[in-house]
Amino acid sequence: MWGFFQKFGEEQQKAIESYSEILRKIEEHGLRDKKFFGGDQIGIADLVFGMVIHMLAPMEEVVGYKFIKADSFARLHAWVKHFSEHPVIKDNVPDYTKVVDFLKI
């Protein structure tokens, strides 16, 4: 997904379509109707995907485009909420505002 942030115009639109398709597959085949990828508890897949998402959200803010919207990816949007609100995650990730400020440099 990082390539999206280095593209402009038509190339960026193609990247949006490509990454949206990947997110659709993750939602449909990986997450399905579960709270987390492995079920009711956070597992390794959640941690790996969570690292990507934790950096994606600040990058989205910096460039002004949001990939995981509630109306487009309802299950992934819910997963982001559950994951980021879990005490183990919430208490151990870098401060969101500091990450945004770092990316603006």
Buried (B, 14 or more C-beta within 10 A) or exposed (E): BEEBBEEEEEEBEEBBEEBBEEBEEBBEEBBEEEBBBEEEEBEEBBBEBBEEBBBBBBBBBBEEEEBBEEEBBEBBBEBBEBBBEBEEBEEEEEEEEEBBEEBEE
